[in-house]
Amino acid sequence: MTDLVVRRLLIDLETPIARHWAGGDAFRSAYLNALSMSFPVGEQFFIDAVRLGFKALPPGQQARFQAEVQGFVGQEATHRRIHGLFNGHLERLGYENRWAVRAAARIARIREFDVRHHLAVTAAYEHFTAILAEHMLARPEQMAGAEPRLQTMWQWHAAEESEHKSTAFDLYQALGGNYLWRMRWFRIATTYFVIDSLRQTATNLRHDGLLFKWSTWRSGFSFFFGRGGLVRECFKPWRGYFRRDFHPSQQESGRSQQWLREHAGQYTVVGQATV
């Protein structure tokens, strides 16, 4: 199991943010803003799924997971709060969060299913966030020119996503979740994630009047398909999830722990949450 602790990020999230805070790049700013817009509602669902999964375990297995589940819950609750503050700045800039509304409606339907389905959905999205996090930590140039406090926010989030990427997956396996369900929900999650992230990015760019500018699309193409681009580097780890013997720990790189060691002055450890 993984030792997970809750950290309080020591950055200023009261000062307003620039509209194109990611180094002046409209596309990168719009895409990362879109991801942030989805986090509070998504992370609450992940917390609920992991808590329910933990409670569904036989009492004899709960001790094995308790500390990790507490750490997972605490980390995700902190992410939800931090991105809620960040999203408040986006609202004040006039951006409309449509992704969260769609996600909340889907979550309401998923809640009717067995808890193993909740965990399969959570594990699928945690795989997405883990590979996106790995890419962000491996390619710090993608954040070049961004406000330092926001660079710290995103890289801290990335490090913790890598750190707790196995929790929902391991609970799903412990509760007897099968390969068929895992693949079905992963395909569904892939479809929604790609469509929703691009729709919200387009909505953000439309608000800025930059959706149809050549420079916007040139930046977007480079971000996804250029050297070190998101799609080019994330496709292989994304595809790894389809293996029957897949486990998130197979894609460890050490970058998460390296970032946390090198930036220990940017946070304080505050303990663990309750399950």
Secondary structure, DSSP 8 states (H G I E B T S, - for coil): -----EEEE-S--SS---TTTBTT-HHHHHHHHHHHHHHHHHHHHHHHHHHHHHHHS-HHHHHHHHHHHHHHHHHHHHHHHHHHHHHHHHHHTT----HHHHHHHHHHHHTTS-HHHHHHHHHHHHHHHHHHHHHHHH-GGGGTTB-HHHHHHHHHHHHHHHHTTTHHHHHHHHTT--HHHHHHHHHHHHHHHHHHHHHHHHHHHHHHT-TT-HHHHHHHHHHHHSTT-HHHHHHHHHHHTTSTT--GGGG--SHHHHHHHHTGGGEEEEE----
